[in-house]
Amino acid sequence: MSTTTLSKLVKKVNKKNAPPEGWTEEAKEGAKHAAALDISLDDLDDGGDMAAELADIMNPESDLYK
């Protein structure tokens, strides 16, 4: 596979999987943490409830731990 073809494929996949607001720095950071936990964007619901719950679980300052 040529580099050009691979580059086009990566752009297409990234565009398809981009968050609604685009790849902001916050989204990039969240994606890195999710990948470290073996979680993909497809594992979370579209409403954002699961992402918010995961953020609470991962935050040691969360009310969950008080």
C-alpha positions as CSV (number, residue, x, y, z in Angstrom):
1,M,0.0,0.0,0.0
2,S,1.5,3.4,-0.9
3,T,2.0,6.1,1.6
4,T,-0.6,8.3,-0.3
5,T,-3.2,5.6,-0.1
6,L,-2.6,5.0,3.6
7,S,-2.7,8.7,4.3
8,K,-6.1,9.1,2.6
9,L,-7.4,6.1,4.5
10,V,-6.3,7.5,7.8
11,K,-7.9,10.8,7.1
12,K,-11.1,9.1,6.1
13,V,-11.2,7.0,9.3
14,N,-10.3,10.0,11.5
15,K,-13.0,12.1,9.9
16,K,-15.6,9.4,10.4
17,N,-14.6,8.9,14.1
18,A,-14.2,12.6,15.0
19,P,-16.2,13.9,17.9
20,P,-19.0,16.3,17.0
21,E,-17.0,19.4,18.0
22,G,-13.9,18.1,16.2
23,W,-10.6,17.0,17.6
24,T,-10.1,19.7,20.2
25,E,-7.2,19.4,22.6
26,E,-9.6,18.2,25.3
27,A,-11.0,15.5,22.9
28,K,-7.4,14.4,21.9
29,E,-6.5,14.1,25.6
30,G,-9.7,12.1,26.4
31,A,-9.1,9.8,23.4
32,K,-5.6,9.1,24.7
33,H,-6.9,8.1,28.1
34,A,-9.7,6.0,26.6
35,A,-7.2,4.2,24.4
36,A,-5.1,3.5,27.4
37,L,-8.1,1.8,29.0
38,D,-8.9,0.0,25.8
39,I,-12.1,2.0,25.3
40,S,-13.1,3.4,21.9
41,L,-15.6,6.2,21.1
42,D,-17.9,3.4,19.8
43,D,-18.1,2.0,23.3
44,L,-19.8,5.1,24.7
45,D,-23.4,6.3,24.1
46,D,-24.2,9.2,21.8
47,G,-25.8,11.3,24.6
48,G,-22.6,11.6,26.6
49,D,-23.9,10.1,29.8
50,M,-21.5,7.2,29.8
51,A,-18.6,9.6,29.0
52,A,-19.6,11.8,31.9
53,E,-19.8,8.8,34.2
54,L,-16.4,7.6,33.1
55,A,-15.0,11.1,33.7
56,D,-16.4,11.0,37.3
57,I,-14.9,7.5,37.9
58,M,-11.5,8.6,36.6
59,N,-11.4,11.8,38.6
60,P,-10.1,11.3,42.2
61,E,-11.7,14.6,43.2
62,S,-15.1,13.4,42.1
63,D,-18.0,13.3,44.5
64,L,-18.0,9.5,44.1
65,Y,-15.0,9.3,46.3
66,K,-16.2,11.5,49.2
